[in-house]
Amino acid sequence: MASPVDANVIQPEAVRSALRKVFNRVPPRGAPMVLLIPDPVVRVFILPFETLPRRADEALPLLRWRLKKSVPFDVDETVVSWMRQTGREDALEVVTAVARQRIVREYEEVLEPLDAKPKIVLSSTLAVLPLLSDVGSTLLVRMCGKTMTTVITRDGNLSIYRSTEMSNDAATLDVQAMLDEIFPAIAFYQDSWGGSPDRARITGFGAREEVFRRALANELKNPVGSLSDSESAVPLSSSAKDLMQHDLDALVGWMLNEG
């Protein structure tokens, strides 16, 4: 039950039992692992800074101070990760991901009795980003369960990130509800950059993907395609493309990131 504040792993032994079966077939053999967790657990912010210290022990208190009023939990009990990027007019921006430490530990504690130690913990949509083009601007609309995450990237930088719990999953979600959710992100991007994204990619909409694609294309007046048709996905192996068809795009994106 993905949440930024409440318990997530309600039946840890059931999850551990399922993982045991997987590890029996694909033993980790001590290899480094990445733990991909649901988007609602991780809050992502794009923060403008004039300067930010290079030393992590100096930068972290400043980031926590900036986040204090933006997250629904005590920032002193969080795990924070950040990355610098260049924004408009060469201004410094810091992409910051923050999660409640005890919730991240819930996921890690499921793995520890199996002798599986994740090297990196990442939210699923952040893992997907390597599948987007580094040229121009791309809107990504991603459904996972009832969570819709809207992202806009520009020349490889993150411009917009918005994640919302919708009233329904993709099978029953109203098309207008999808459009209403992404309009604020598009409007903010237009105000900031003076135009709409060059293209859009959608994923996680299952059998109704074409319906949502058509609606979005009518509104944007720009090309809208499946994430599996993106420039980065086209040269992938058939097995990787098969993973994307089964909504495992985060795994494929992480594979590209590692490569």
Helices and strands as residue ranges (DSSP letters): H 12-25, E 33-37, G 39-41, E 43-49, H 56-67, G 75-77, E 78-86, G 88-90, E 92-100, H 101-111, G 112-114, E 118-123, H 124-128, G 129-131, E 137-144, E 147-154, E 157-165, H 175-193, E 199-203, G 206-208, H 209-220, E 224-226, G 227-229, H 238-245, H 249-258
